[in-house]
Amino acid sequence: MSPKPSITPLPRHKCPDGVFKAELTNARLYLKSDNTERVQFTFRLLDGPAVGKTFLRTTSLSLSEKSHRYQITKALAGSMSDLFGAKPIETIQLEELIGSKGMVLIENSKNRNGVKYSNIAQVFPIYNRGVAA
């Protein structure tokens, strides 16, 4: 039996570089193969050339102010509040963020195998005339 020809894997969805409105459709914890926990955010684009397509962003569990998870949570939490006012980022559960909308920066880059992927580089709150929505 001869070996199967190698097939270059293609990205699930492609999108040109840019900033697009998106909705968080899922957020979950998962284990990598080395047993480290990560957070996976799934966004569905609401506008642009890839409207309706989903893109993933994974982060560490860290909620330090410079972490990607903190920045995403802060951008999506926006106007979340509790009885005492603005809800601290550290108390927001992943499930609470599902359905939140934000702006995502999509950038295309090649992985170590040379395959080009569309990645979520950053998430921003949606602003209405200078004020976060």
N, C-alpha and C positions, 0 to 999 in steps of 0.2 A: 504494500500500500504506500503510495507516495504522500509526502507531507502536504498539508493544505496550504495554499498560497496565503501569504500574510495580507490582511486587509487593513488599510489605513482607517482607524476609527474616525468617524465624523461627529462633530458636536451635535447635540440634540437640537438646539436652536441657535440661529445666528441673528445678530442684530448689529447695525452699524454703531460706531461710537456715538454717544450723545446722552442727554439727560431726558428721561421719560417718566411719566406718571405711572405708578405701580401700586398694587394692592398685595399685602402679605396674606398668602393663602394657607401657609403652614409654618410652624416653628416647632422644632423638636430637638431633643438631646439624642445623640447617638454615640456609639463606641467605634473608634478607628481600630484597625487591625492590631495596633500596638497597645490596645486597651486604654487609650486616652479618650476622655469625653470631649465632644465638640458640640456646638450648636449649629443647626442647619435652618436657615431661613429660606422659604420658597416664595418668590414674588411673581405675580402675573402682570404683564405690561398692559396698561389701560389706554395707551396711545402710542403713536410712532409706527414704524414699518413692521414691527414684530408684535403688534397688538394681539393679546390673547395668549401669547407664548409665555412659558414659565422659565425662570432663571433662578439659580441657587446661589446663596452666599453662606459659607461656613465660617465660624469664628471659634475662638477658644471660649472657655467658661468665664474668663476674667470679666469683671465689671469695673475695672479701674477706668478713670476718666479718659485715658488714651486708647482704650481697647476698642476694637471694631464692634463688639457686642454692645458696649455702652453707647457708642455713637448711633447704632441702628435703633436701639431701644429708645434713646432720647428723641430721635427724629420721629419715630412712630407714635410714641406716647403722647407727644404734643400737649393736649389739653386734659389728659387724665388727671383726676383729682379724687381725694377722699374727703372725709369730714373735716380735716384740718388744712385743706388747701391742696396745693400741688403734690402729687404723689411721688415720693422718692423713687428714683430709678431702681434702686436695689430691691424694692418691694414688689415690682411689677413682674408678674408671671408671664411666661412665653405665651400661654393660651389667651391672655388678655389682649395681646397685640394682634392676633389674627383678625383680619378684616380691616386693619388700619391701612391708610393710604399714605404714600410718600413719593418723593422723587428719587429715582435711582440713576446713578451714573454708570453707563455700560461702556466698558473698554475692551477691545479685542487684543489678545496677546497669545503668543505661542507657548505651548508647554515644552517640556524637555525633549519630547519626541518630534517637535516641529509642527504639531497640529494646532491650528488657530482656534481659539475659543472666545466666546463673548462672555465676559465676567462682570459681575456687579462690583464695581470698585468702591462705591460709597453710596450712602442713603442720606437724603436730606428731607427735612419737613417740607410740606407744601406751604408756600407763602401766598397770602392774598394782600397785595399792595403793601408789602413790607412787614406784615404781621403774620406770624405762624398761624395756620388754620387749626 
